[in-house]
């Protein structure tokens, strides 16, 4: 099992270090907070992609309009 390029022993060591620093009572709260942060980040990326797609659509429409205007002016 590899997560972020880390194997099982490394993940266990990280978990033990977190337990030593924060204690068993704080870990669920921290995991919940990290999960919320990842969800917010994921939503932010989705919104940024939506904005990018909208801009690309608008630019495509502008290009089509310019092309059609050039064709009309050539005639």
mmCIF file of the N, C-alpha and C atoms, coordinates in Angstrom:
data_MODEL
# 
_entry.id   MODEL 
# 
loop_
_atom_site.group_PDB 
_atom_site.id 
_atom_site.type_symbol 
_atom_site.label_atom_id 
_atom_site.label_alt_id 
_atom_site.label_comp_id 
_atom_site.label_asym_id 
_atom_site.label_entity_id 
_atom_site.label_seq_id 
_atom_site.pdbx_PDB_ins_code 
_atom_site.Cartn_x 
_atom_site.Cartn_y 
_atom_site.Cartn_z 
_atom_site.occupancy 
_atom_site.B_iso_or_equiv 
_atom_site.pdbx_formal_charge 
_atom_site.auth_seq_id 
_atom_site.auth_comp_id 
_atom_site.auth_asym_id 
_atom_site.auth_atom_id 
_atom_site.pdbx_PDB_model_num 
ATOM 1   N N  . UNK A 1 1  ? 0.852   -1.182 0.000   1.00 0.00 ? 1  UNK A N  1 
ATOM 2   C CA . UNK A 1 1  ? 0.000   0.000  0.000   1.00 0.00 ? 1  UNK A CA 1 
ATOM 3   C C  . UNK A 1 1  ? 0.892   1.237  0.000   1.00 0.00 ? 1  UNK A C  1 
ATOM 4   N N  . UNK A 1 2  ? 0.676   2.123  -0.983  1.00 0.00 ? 2  UNK A N  1 
ATOM 5   C CA . UNK A 1 2  ? 1.478   3.327  -1.073  1.00 0.00 ? 2  UNK A CA 1 
ATOM 6   C C  . UNK A 1 2  ? 0.555   4.538  -1.190  1.00 0.00 ? 2  UNK A C  1 
ATOM 7   N N  . UNK A 1 3  ? 0.715   5.457  -0.266  1.00 0.00 ? 3  UNK A N  1 
ATOM 8   C CA . UNK A 1 3  ? -0.043  6.704  -0.277  1.00 0.00 ? 3  UNK A CA 1 
ATOM 9   C C  . UNK A 1 3  ? 0.977   7.838  -0.283  1.00 0.00 ? 3  UNK A C  1 
ATOM 10  N N  . UNK A 1 4  ? 0.877   8.704  -1.293  1.00 0.00 ? 4  UNK A N  1 
ATOM 11  C CA . UNK A 1 4  ? 1.817   9.817  -1.444  1.00 0.00 ? 4  UNK A CA 1 
ATOM 12  C C  . UNK A 1 4  ? 3.255   9.328  -1.472  1.00 0.00 ? 4  UNK A C  1 
ATOM 13  N N  . UNK A 1 5  ? 3.484   8.152  -2.033  1.00 0.00 ? 5  UNK A N  1 
ATOM 14  C CA . UNK A 1 5  ? 4.830   7.607  -2.131  1.00 0.00 ? 5  UNK A CA 1 
ATOM 15  C C  . UNK A 1 5  ? 5.353   7.043  -0.819  1.00 0.00 ? 5  UNK A C  1 
ATOM 16  N N  . UNK A 1 6  ? 4.505   6.925  0.186   1.00 0.00 ? 6  UNK A N  1 
ATOM 17  C CA . UNK A 1 6  ? 4.913   6.388  1.481   1.00 0.00 ? 6  UNK A CA 1 
ATOM 18  C C  . UNK A 1 6  ? 4.357   4.983  1.639   1.00 0.00 ? 6  UNK A C  1 
ATOM 19  N N  . UNK A 1 7  ? 5.170   4.094  2.177   1.00 0.00 ? 7  UNK A N  1 
ATOM 20  C CA . UNK A 1 7  ? 4.721   2.735  2.433   1.00 0.00 ? 7  UNK A CA 1 
ATOM 21  C C  . UNK A 1 7  ? 4.055   2.624  3.797   1.00 0.00 ? 7  UNK A C  1 
ATOM 22  N N  . UNK A 1 8  ? 3.616   1.430  4.118   1.00 0.00 ? 8  UNK A N  1 
ATOM 23  C CA . UNK A 1 8  ? 2.931   1.178  5.390   1.00 0.00 ? 8  UNK A CA 1 
ATOM 24  C C  . UNK A 1 8  ? 3.806   1.512  6.599   1.00 0.00 ? 8  UNK A C  1 
ATOM 25  N N  . UNK A 1 9  ? 5.089   1.101  6.623   1.00 0.00 ? 9  UNK A N  1 
ATOM 26  C CA . UNK A 1 9  ? 5.905   1.439  7.806   1.00 0.00 ? 9  UNK A CA 1 
ATOM 27  C C  . UNK A 1 9  ? 6.029   2.946  8.048   1.00 0.00 ? 9  UNK A C  1 
ATOM 28  N N  . UNK A 1 10 ? 6.184   3.700  6.952   1.00 0.00 ? 10 UNK A N  1 
ATOM 29  C CA . UNK A 1 10 ? 6.313   5.153  7.107   1.00 0.00 ? 10 UNK A CA 1 
ATOM 30  C C  . UNK A 1 10 ? 5.017   5.770  7.640   1.00 0.00 ? 10 UNK A C  1 
ATOM 31  N N  . UNK A 1 11 ? 3.880   5.278  7.123   1.00 0.00 ? 11 UNK A N  1 
ATOM 32  C CA . UNK A 1 11 ? 2.597   5.801  7.602   1.00 0.00 ? 11 UNK A CA 1 
ATOM 33  C C  . UNK A 1 11 ? 2.368   5.481  9.075   1.00 0.00 ? 11 UNK A C  1 
ATOM 34  N N  . UNK A 1 12 ? 2.757   4.293  9.505   1.00 0.00 ? 12 UNK A N  1 
ATOM 35  C CA . UNK A 1 12 ? 2.631   3.917  10.925  1.00 0.00 ? 12 UNK A CA 1 
ATOM 36  C C  . UNK A 1 12 ? 3.512   4.808  11.776  1.00 0.00 ? 12 UNK A C  1 
ATOM 37  N N  . UNK A 1 13 ? 4.733   5.065  11.322  1.00 0.00 ? 13 UNK A N  1 
ATOM 38  C CA . UNK A 1 13 ? 5.646   5.940  12.069  1.00 0.00 ? 13 UNK A CA 1 
ATOM 39  C C  . UNK A 1 13 ? 5.070   7.349  12.192  1.00 0.00 ? 13 UNK A C  1 
ATOM 40  N N  . UNK A 1 14 ? 4.506   7.858  11.115  1.00 0.00 ? 14 UNK A N  1 
ATOM 41  C CA . UNK A 1 14 ? 3.888   9.191  11.157  1.00 0.00 ? 14 UNK A CA 1 
ATOM 42  C C  . UNK A 1 14 ? 2.729   9.208  12.145  1.00 0.00 ? 14 UNK A C  1 
ATOM 43  N N  . UNK A 1 15 ? 1.899   8.164  12.140  1.00 0.00 ? 15 UNK A N  1 
ATOM 44  C CA . UNK A 1 15 ? 0.777   8.079  13.070  1.00 0.00 ? 15 UNK A CA 1 
ATOM 45  C C  . UNK A 1 15 ? 1.268   8.058  14.523  1.00 0.00 ? 15 UNK A C  1 
ATOM 46  N N  . UNK A 1 16 ? 2.327   7.317  14.789  1.00 0.00 ? 16 UNK A N  1 
ATOM 47  C CA . UNK A 1 16 ? 2.884   7.251  16.151  1.00 0.00 ? 16 UNK A CA 1 
ATOM 48  C C  . UNK A 1 16 ? 3.401   8.621  16.579  1.00 0.00 ? 16 UNK A C  1 
ATOM 49  N N  . UNK A 1 17 ? 4.072   9.311  15.667  1.00 0.00 ? 17 UNK A N  1 
ATOM 50  C CA . UNK A 1 17 ? 4.593   10.642 15.994  1.00 0.00 ? 17 UNK A CA 1 
ATOM 51  C C  . UNK A 1 17 ? 3.443   11.597 16.304  1.00 0.00 ? 17 UNK A C  1 
ATOM 52  N N  . UNK A 1 18 ? 2.373   11.544 15.493  1.00 0.00 ? 18 UNK A N  1 
ATOM 53  C CA . UNK A 1 18 ? 1.204   12.381 15.765  1.00 0.00 ? 18 UNK A CA 1 
ATOM 54  C C  . UNK A 1 18 ? 0.588   12.038 17.117  1.00 0.00 ? 18 UNK A C  1 
ATOM 55  N N  . UNK A 1 19 ? 0.519   10.767 17.431  1.00 0.00 ? 19 UNK A N  1 
ATOM 56  C CA . UNK A 1 19 ? -0.026  10.366 18.736  1.00 0.00 ? 19 UNK A CA 1 
ATOM 57  C C  . UNK A 1 19 ? 0.814   10.928 19.875  1.00 0.00 ? 19 UNK A C  1 
ATOM 58  N N  . UNK A 1 20 ? 2.132   10.875 19.729  1.00 0.00 ? 20 UNK A N  1 
ATOM 59  C CA . UNK A 1 20 ? 3.017   11.390 20.779  1.00 0.00 ? 20 UNK A CA 1 
ATOM 60  C C  . UNK A 1 20 ? 2.865   12.898 20.937  1.00 0.00 ? 20 UNK A C  1 
ATOM 61  N N  . UNK A 1 21 ? 2.762   13.619 19.838  1.00 0.00 ? 21 UNK A N  1 
ATOM 62  C CA . UNK A 1 21 ? 2.682   15.079 19.915  1.00 0.00 ? 21 UNK A CA 1 
ATOM 63  C C  . UNK A 1 21 ? 1.314   15.582 20.359  1.00 0.00 ? 21 UNK A C  1 
ATOM 64  N N  . UNK A 1 22 ? 0.251   14.992 19.851  1.00 0.00 ? 22 UNK A N  1 
ATOM 65  C CA . UNK A 1 22 ? -1.078  15.560 20.062  1.00 0.00 ? 22 UNK A CA 1 
ATOM 66  C C  . UNK A 1 22 ? -1.968  14.749 20.989  1.00 0.00 ? 22 UNK A C  1 
ATOM 67  N N  . UNK A 1 23 ? -1.658  13.510 21.219  1.00 0.00 ? 23 UNK A N  1 
ATOM 68  C CA . UNK A 1 23 ? -2.483  12.684 22.093  1.00 0.00 ? 23 UNK A CA 1 
ATOM 69  C C  . UNK A 1 23 ? -3.668  12.090 21.359  1.00 0.00 ? 23 UNK A C  1 
ATOM 70  N N  . UNK A 1 24 ? -4.210  11.030 21.932  1.00 0.00 ? 24 UNK A N  1 
ATOM 71  C CA . UNK A 1 24 ? -5.271  10.298 21.249  1.00 0.00 ? 24 UNK A CA 1 
ATOM 72  C C  . UNK A 1 24 ? -6.582  11.080 21.190  1.00 0.00 ? 24 UNK A C  1 
ATOM 73  N N  . UNK A 1 25 ? -6.791  12.025 22.096  1.00 0.00 ? 25 UNK A N  1 
ATOM 74  C CA . UNK A 1 25 ? -8.044  12.790 22.105  1.00 0.00 ? 25 UNK A CA 1 
ATOM 75  C C  . UNK A 1 25 ? -8.097  13.838 20.998  1.00 0.00 ? 25 UNK A C  1 
ATOM 76  N N  . UNK A 1 26 ? -6.949  14.357 20.603  1.00 0.00 ? 26 UNK A N  1 
ATOM 77  C CA . UNK A 1 26 ? -6.891  15.407 19.586  1.00 0.00 ? 26 UNK A CA 1 
ATOM 78  C C  . UNK A 1 26 ? -6.911  14.850 18.167  1.00 0.00 ? 26 UNK A C  1 
ATOM 79  N N  . UNK A 1 27 ? -6.494  13.592 17.957  1.00 0.00 ? 27 UNK A N  1 
ATOM 80  C CA . UNK A 1 27 ? -6.387  13.050 16.607  1.00 0.00 ? 27 UNK A CA 1 
ATOM 81  C C  . UNK A 1 27 ? -7.705  13.043 15.829  1.00 0.00 ? 27 UNK A C  1 
ATOM 82  N N  . UNK A 1 28 ? -8.823  12.597 16.394  1.00 0.00 ? 28 UNK A N  1 
ATOM 83  C CA . UNK A 1 28 ? -10.071 12.634 15.614  1.00 0.00 ? 28 UNK A CA 1 
ATOM 84  C C  . UNK A 1 28 ? -10.460 14.053 15.198  1.00 0.00 ? 28 UNK A C  1 
ATOM 85  N N  . UNK A 1 29 ? -10.254 14.993 16.097  1.00 0.00 ? 29 UNK A N  1 
ATOM 86  C CA . UNK A 1 29 ? -10.558 16.394 15.785  1.00 0.00 ? 29 UNK A CA 1 
ATOM 87  C C  . UNK A 1 29 ? -9.670  16.898 14.658  1.00 0.00 ? 29 UNK A C  1 
ATOM 88  N N  . UNK A 1 30 ? -8.391  16.556 14.691  1.00 0.00 ? 30 UNK A N  1 
ATOM 89  C CA . UNK A 1 30 ? -7.458  16.974 13.646  1.00 0.00 ? 30 UNK A CA 1 
ATOM 90  C C  . UNK A 1 30 ? -7.801  16.313 12.316  1.00 0.00 ? 30 UNK A C  1 
ATOM 91  N N  . UNK A 1 31 ? -8.150  15.023 12.339  1.00 0.00 ? 31 UNK A N  1 
ATOM 92  C CA . UNK A 1 31 ? -8.502  14.322 11.111  1.00 0.00 ? 31 UNK A CA 1 
ATOM 93  C C  . UNK A 1 31 ? -9.743  14.947 10.476  1.00 0.00 ? 31 UNK A C  1 
ATOM 94  N N  . UNK A 1 32 ? -10.706 15.303 11.297  1.00 0.00 ? 32 UNK A N  1 
ATOM 95  C CA . UNK A 1 32 ? -11.928 15.943 10.809  1.00 0.00 ? 32 UNK A CA 1 
ATOM 96  C C  . UNK A 1 32 ? -11.596 17.293 10.172  1.00 0.00 ? 32 UNK A C  1 
ATOM 97  N N  . UNK A 1 33 ? -10.732 18.043 10.815  1.00 0.00 ? 33 UNK A N  1 
ATOM 98  C CA . UNK A 1 33 ? -10.325 19.342 10.299  1.00 0.00 ? 33 UNK A CA 1 
ATOM 99  C C  . UNK A 1 33 ? -9.572  19.201 8.980   1.00 0.00 ? 33 UNK A C  1 
ATOM 100 N N  . UNK A 1 34 ? -8.691  18.231 8.901   1.00 0.00 ? 34 UNK A N  1 
ATOM 101 C CA . UNK A 1 34 ? -7.938  17.995 7.662   1.00 0.00 ? 34 UNK A CA 1 
ATOM 102 C C  . UNK A 1 34 ? -8.889  17.573 6.546   1.00 0.00 ? 34 UNK A C  1 
ATOM 103 N N  . UNK A 1 35 ? -9.854  16.725 6.855   1.00 0.00 ? 35 UNK A N  1 
ATOM 104 C CA . UNK A 1 35 ? -10.837 16.303 5.865   1.00 0.00 ? 35 UNK A CA 1 
ATOM 105 C C  . UNK A 1 35 ? -11.646 17.469 5.334   1.00 0.00 ? 35 UNK A C  1 
ATOM 106 N N  . UNK A 1 36 ? -12.058 18.358 6.218   1.00 0.00 ? 36 UNK A N  1 
ATOM 107 C CA . UNK A 1 36 ? -12.803 19.553 5.793   1.00 0.00 ? 36 UNK A CA 1 
ATOM 108 C C  . UNK A 1 36 ? -11.938 20.439 4.899   1.00 0.00 ? 36 UNK A C  1 
ATOM 109 N N  . UNK A 1 37 ? -10.660 20.559 5.263   1.00 0.00 ? 37 UNK A N  1 
ATOM 110 C CA . UNK A 1 37 ? -9.740  21.373 4.460   1.00 0.00 ? 37 UNK A CA 1 
ATOM 111 C C  . UNK A 1 37 ? -9.583  20.793 3.059   1.00 0.00 ? 37 UNK A C  1 
ATOM 112 N N  . UNK A 1 38 ? -9.429  19.473 2.959   1.00 0.00 ? 38 UNK A N  1 
ATOM 113 C CA . UNK A 1 38 ? -9.304  18.837 1.650   1.00 0.00 ? 38 UNK A CA 1 
ATOM 114 C C  . UNK A 1 38 ? -10.572 19.028 0.825   1.00 0.00 ? 38 UNK A C  1 
ATOM 115 N N  . UNK A 1 39 ? -11.731 18.917 1.455   1.00 0.00 ? 39 UNK A N  1 
ATOM 116 C CA . UNK A 1 39 ? -12.986 19.129 0.737   1.00 0.00 ? 39 UNK A CA 1 
ATOM 117 C C  . UNK A 1 39 ? -13.101 20.564 0.234   1.00 0.00 ? 39 UNK A C  1 
ATOM 118 N N  . UNK A 1 40 ? -12.723 21.520 1.058   1.00 0.00 ? 40 UNK A N  1 
ATOM 119 C CA . UNK A 1 40 ? -12.769 22.926 0.646   1.00 0.00 ? 40 UNK A CA 1 
ATOM 120 C C  . UNK A 1 40 ? -11.800 23.171 -0.505  1.00 0.00 ? 40 UNK A C  1 
ATOM 121 N N  . UNK A 1 41 ? -10.633 22.573 -0.426  1.00 0.00 ? 41 UNK A N  1 
ATOM 122 C CA . UNK A 1 41 ? -9.646  22.714 -1.488  1.00 0.00 ? 41 UNK A CA 1 
ATOM 123 C C  . UNK A 1 41 ? -10.154 22.094 -2.786  1.00 0.00 ? 41 UNK A C  1 
ATOM 124 N N  . UNK A 1 42 ? -10.775 20.928 -2.676  1.00 0.00 ? 42 UNK A N  1 
ATOM 125 C CA . UNK A 1 42 ? -11.327 20.257 -3.849  1.00 0.00 ? 42 UNK A CA 1 
ATOM 126 C C  . UNK A 1 42 ? -12.422 21.106 -4.489  1.00 0.00 ? 42 UNK A C  1 
ATOM 127 N N  . UNK A 1 43 ? -13.281 21.696 -3.679  1.00 0.00 ? 43 UNK A N  1 
ATOM 128 C CA . UNK A 1 43 ? -14.329 22.576 -4.197  1.00 0.00 ? 43 UNK A CA 1 
ATOM 129 C C  . UNK A 1 43 ? -13.727 23.804 -4.877  1.00 0.00 ? 43 UNK A C  1 
ATOM 130 N N  . UNK A 1 44 ? -12.669 24.336 -4.284  1.00 0.00 ? 44 UNK A N  1 
ATOM 131 C CA . UNK A 1 44 ? -11.993 25.491 -4.884  1.00 0.00 ? 44 UNK A CA 1 
ATOM 132 C C  . UNK A 1 44 ? -11.423 25.158 -6.252  1.00 0.00 ? 44 UNK A C  1 
ATOM 133 N N  . UNK A 1 45 ? -10.818 23.977 -6.381  1.00 0.00 ? 45 UNK A N  1 
ATOM 134 C CA . UNK A 1 45 ? -10.283 23.555 -7.673  1.00 0.00 ? 45 UNK A CA 1 
ATOM 135 C C  . UNK A 1 45 ? -11.405 23.368 -8.693  1.00 0.00 ? 45 UNK A C  1 
ATOM 136 N N  . UNK A 1 46 ? -12.535 22.836 -8.231  1.00 0.00 ? 46 UNK A N  1 
ATOM 137 C CA . UNK A 1 46 ? -13.680 22.632 -9.129  1.00 0.00 ? 46 UNK A CA 1 
ATOM 138 C C  . UNK A 1 46 ? -14.199 23.982 -9.621  1.00 0.00 ? 46 UNK A C  1 
ATOM 139 N N  . UNK A 1 47 ? -14.311 24.941 -8.728  1.00 0.00 ? 47 UNK A N  1 
ATOM 140 C CA . UNK A 1 47 ? -14.784 26.263 -9.112  1.00 0.00 ? 47 UNK A CA 1 
ATOM 141 C C  . UNK A 1 47 ? -13.810 26.937 -10.061 1.00 0.00 ? 47 UNK A C  1 
ATOM 142 N N  . UNK A 1 48 ? -12.512 26.780 -9.818  1.00 0.00 ? 48 UNK A N  1 
ATOM 143 C CA . UNK A 1 48 ? -11.509 27.368 -10.705 1.00 0.00 ? 48 UNK A CA 1 
ATOM 144 C C  . UNK A 1 48 ? -11.598 26.738 -12.095 1.00 0.00 ? 48 UNK A C  1 
ATOM 145 N N  . UNK A 1 49 ? -11.832 25.430 -12.158 1.00 0.00 ? 49 UNK A N  1 
ATOM 146 C CA . UNK A 1 49 ? -11.979 24.758 -13.451 1.00 0.00 ? 49 UNK A CA 1 
ATOM 147 C C  . UNK A 1 49 ? -13.221 25.258 -14.173 1.00 0.00 ? 49 UNK A C  1 
ATOM 148 N N  . UNK A 1 50 ? -14.312 25.455 -13.435 1.00 0.00 ? 50 UNK A N  1 
ATOM 149 C CA . UNK A 1 50 ? -15.536 25.978 -14.041 1.00 0.00 ? 50 UNK A CA 1 
ATOM 150 C C  . UNK A 1 50 ? -15.309 27.373 -14.630 1.00 0.00 ? 50 UNK A C  1 
ATOM 151 N N  . UNK A 1 51 ? -14.586 28.211 -13.913 1.00 0.00 ? 51 UNK A N  1 
ATOM 152 C CA . UNK A 1 51 ? -14.285 29.563 -14.401 1.00 0.00 ? 51 UNK A CA 1 
ATOM 153 C C  . UNK A 1 51 ? -13.414 29.479 -15.649 1.00 0.00 ? 51 UNK A C  1 
ATOM 154 N N  . UNK A 1 52 ? -12.412 28.613 -15.622 1.00 0.00 ? 52 UNK A N  1 
ATOM 155 C CA . UNK A 1 52 ? -11.528 28.438 -16.781 1.00 0.00 ? 52 UNK A CA 1 
ATOM 156 C C  . UNK A 1 52 ? -12.320 27.979 -18.000 1.00 0.00 ? 52 UNK A C  1 
ATOM 157 N N  . UNK A 1 53 ? -13.209 26.999 -17.805 1.00 0.00 ? 53 UNK A N  1 
ATOM 158 C CA . UNK A 1 53 ? -14.028 26.505 -18.909 1.00 0.00 ? 53 UNK A CA 1 
ATOM 159 C C  . UNK A 1 53 ? -14.919 27.607 -19.470 1.00 0.00 ? 53 UNK A C  1 
ATOM 160 N N  . UNK A 1 54 ? -15.495 28.414 -18.604 1.00 0.00 ? 54 UNK A N  1 
ATOM 161 C CA . UNK A 1 54 ? -16.353 29.518 -19.043 1.00 0.00 ? 54 UNK A CA 1 
ATOM 162 C C  . UNK A 1 54 ? -15.551 30.541 -19.848 1.00 0.00 ? 54 UNK A C  1 
ATOM 163 N N  . UNK A 1 55 ? -14.352 30.857 -19.386 1.00 0.00 ? 55 UNK A N  1 
ATOM 164 C CA . UNK A 1 55 ? -13.499 31.813 -20.107 1.00 0.00 ? 55 UNK A CA 1 
ATOM 165 C C  . UNK A 1 55 ? -13.136 31.256 -21.478 1.00 0.00 ? 55 UNK A C  1 
ATOM 166 N N  . UNK A 1 56 ? -12.774 29.967 -21.540 1.00 0.00 ? 56 UNK A N  1 
ATOM 167 C CA . UNK A 1 56 ? -12.432 29.357 -22.827 1.00 0.00 ? 56 UNK A CA 1 
ATOM 168 C C  . UNK A 1 56 ? -13.626 29.370 -23.784 1.00 0.00 ? 56 UNK A C  1 
ATOM 169 N N  . UNK A 1 57 ? -14.823 29.148 -23.260 1.00 0.00 ? 57 UNK A N  1 
ATOM 170 C CA . UNK A 1 57 ? -16.030 29.205 -24.090 1.00 0.00 ? 57 UNK A CA 1 
ATOM 171 C C  . UNK A 1 57 ? -16.235 30.611 -24.640 1.00 0.00 ? 57 UNK A C  1 
ATOM 172 N N  . UNK A 1 58 ? -16.085 31.605 -23.780 1.00 0.00 ? 58 UNK A N  1 
ATOM 173 C CA . UNK A 1 58 ? -16.267 32.995 -24.208 1.00 0.00 ? 58 UNK A CA 1 
ATOM 174 C C  . UNK A 1 58 ? -15.223 33.387 -25.251 1.00 0.00 ? 58 UNK A C  1 
ATOM 175 N N  . UNK A 1 59 ? -13.975 32.979 -25.051 1.00 0.00 ? 59 UNK A N  1 
ATOM 176 C CA . UNK A 1 59 ? -12.909 33.291 -26.005 1.00 0.00 ? 59 UNK A CA 1 
ATOM 177 C C  . UNK A 1 59 ? -13.207 32.621 -27.346 1.00 0.00 ? 59 UNK A C  1 
ATOM 178 N N  . UNK A 1 60 ? -13.693 31.376 -27.305 1.00 0.00 ? 60 UNK A N  1 
ATOM 179 C CA . UNK A 1 60 ? -14.069 30.684 -28.539 1.00 0.00 ? 60 UNK A CA 1 
ATOM 180 C C  . UNK A 1 60 ? -15.172 31.413 -29.280 1.00 0.00 ? 60 UNK A C  1 
ATOM 181 N N  . UNK A 1 61 ? -16.172 31.905 -28.535 1.00 0.00 ? 61 UNK A N  1 
ATOM 182 C CA . UNK A 1 61 ? -17.259 32.667 -29.150 1.00 0.00 ? 61 UNK A CA 1 
ATOM 183 C C  . UNK A 1 61 ? -16.740 33.959 -29.785 1.00 0.00 ? 61 UNK A C  1 
ATOM 184 N N  . UNK A 1 62 ? -15.833 34.624 -29.104 1.00 0.00 ? 62 UNK A N  1 
ATOM 185 C CA . UNK A 1 62 ? -15.243 35.862 -29.637 1.00 0.00 ? 62 UNK A CA 1 
ATOM 186 C C  . UNK A 1 62 ? -14.457 35.562 -30.905 1.00 0.00 ? 62 UNK A C  1 
ATOM 187 N N  . UNK A 1 63 ? -13.676 34.471 -30.897 1.00 0.00 ? 63 UNK A N  1 
ATOM 188 C CA . UNK A 1 63 ? -12.915 34.086 -32.092 1.00 0.00 ? 63 UNK A CA 1 
ATOM 189 C C  . UNK A 1 63 ? -13.843 33.815 -33.277 1.00 0.00 ? 63 UNK A C  1 
ATOM 190 N N  . UNK A 1 64 ? -14.958 33.133 -33.037 1.00 0.00 ? 64 UNK A N  1 
ATOM 191 C CA . UNK A 1 64 ? -15.921 32.850 -34.105 1.00 0.00 ? 64 UNK A CA 1 
ATOM 192 C C  . UNK A 1 64 ? -16.507 34.151 -34.654 1.00 0.00 ? 64 UNK A C  1 
ATOM 193 N N  . UNK A 1 65 ? -16.821 35.064 -33.758 1.00 0.00 ? 65 UNK A N  1 
ATOM 194 C CA . UNK A 1 65 ? -17.383 36.342 -34.178 1.00 0.00 ? 65 UNK A CA 1 
ATOM 195 C C  . UNK A 1 65 ? -16.381 37.112 -35.027 1.00 0.00 ? 65 UNK A C  1 
ATOM 196 N N  . UNK A 1 66 ? -15.138 37.154 -34.595 1.00 0.00 ? 66 UNK A N  1 
ATOM 197 C CA . UNK A 1 66 ? -14.098 37.854 -35.341 1.00 0.00 ? 66 UNK A CA 1 
ATOM 198 C C  . UNK A 1 66 ? -13.897 37.214 -36.705 1.00 0.00 ? 66 UNK A C  1 
ATOM 199 N N  . UNK A 1 67 ? -13.871 35.892 -36.746 1.00 0.00 ? 67 UNK A N  1 
ATOM 200 C CA . UNK A 1 67 ? -13.695 35.185 -38.018 1.00 0.00 ? 67 UNK A CA 1 
ATOM 201 C C  . UNK A 1 67 ? -14.828 35.484 -38.987 1.00 0.00 ? 67 UNK A C  1 
ATOM 202 N N  . UNK A 1 68 ? -16.062 35.492 -38.472 1.00 0.00 ? 68 UNK A N  1 
ATOM 203 C CA . UNK A 1 68 ? -17.202 35.771 -39.350 1.00 0.00 ? 68 UNK A CA 1 
ATOM 204 C C  . UNK A 1 68 ? -17.176 37.216 -39.841 1.00 0.00 ? 68 UNK A C  1 
ATOM 205 N N  . UNK A 1 69 ? -16.730 38.140 -39.002 1.00 0.00 ? 69 UNK A N  1 
ATOM 206 C CA . UNK A 1 69 ? -16.627 39.555 -39.408 1.00 0.00 ? 69 UNK A CA 1 
ATOM 207 C C  . UNK A 1 69 ? -15.565 39.706 -40.496 1.00 0.00 ? 69 UNK A C  1 
ATOM 208 N N  . UNK A 1 70 ? -14.447 38.960 -40.382 1.00 0.00 ? 70 UNK A N  1 
ATOM 209 C CA . UNK A 1 70 ? -13.391 39.032 -41.393 1.00 0.00 ? 70 UNK A CA 1 
ATOM 210 C C  . UNK A 1 70 ? -13.898 38.487 -42.731 1.00 0.00 ? 70 UNK A C  1 
ATOM 211 N N  . UNK A 1 71 ? -14.682 37.411 -42.690 1.00 0.00 ? 71 UNK A N  1 
ATOM 212 C CA . UNK A 1 71 ? -15.203 36.831 -43.925 1.00 0.00 ? 71 UNK A CA 1 
ATOM 213 C C  . UNK A 1 71 ? -16.175 37.793 -44.611 1.00 0.00 ? 71 UNK A C  1 
ATOM 214 N N  . UNK A 1 72 ? -16.972 38.469 -43.822 1.00 0.00 ? 72 UNK A N  1 
ATOM 215 C CA . UNK A 1 72 ? -17.940 39.428 -44.378 1.00 0.00 ? 72 UNK A CA 1 
ATOM 216 C C  . UNK A 1 72 ? -17.192 40.605 -45.017 1.00 0.00 ? 72 UNK A C  1 
ATOM 217 N N  . UNK A 1 73 ? -16.122 41.066 -44.365 1.00 0.00 ? 73 UNK A N  1 
ATOM 218 C CA . UNK A 1 73 ? -15.387 42.226 -44.874 1.00 0.00 ? 73 UNK A CA 1 
ATOM 219 C C  . UNK A 1 73 ? -14.597 41.882 -46.134 1.00 0.00 ? 73 UNK A C  1 
ATOM 220 N N  . UNK A 1 74 ? -14.233 40.627 -46.337 1.00 0.00 ? 74 UNK A N  1 
ATOM 221 C CA . UNK A 1 74 ? -13.499 40.204 -47.535 1.00 0.00 ? 74 UNK A CA 1 
ATOM 222 C C  . UNK A 1 74 ? -14.406 40.191 -48.762 1.00 0.00 ? 74 UNK A C  1 
ATOM 223 N N  . UNK A 1 75 ? -15.711 40.014 -48.559 1.00 0.00 ? 75 UNK A N  1 
ATOM 224 C CA . UNK A 1 75 ? -16.652 39.924 -49.687 1.00 0.00 ? 75 UNK A CA 1 
ATOM 225 C C  . UNK A 1 75 ? -16.988 41.270 -50.188 1.00 0.00 ? 75 UNK A C  1 
# 
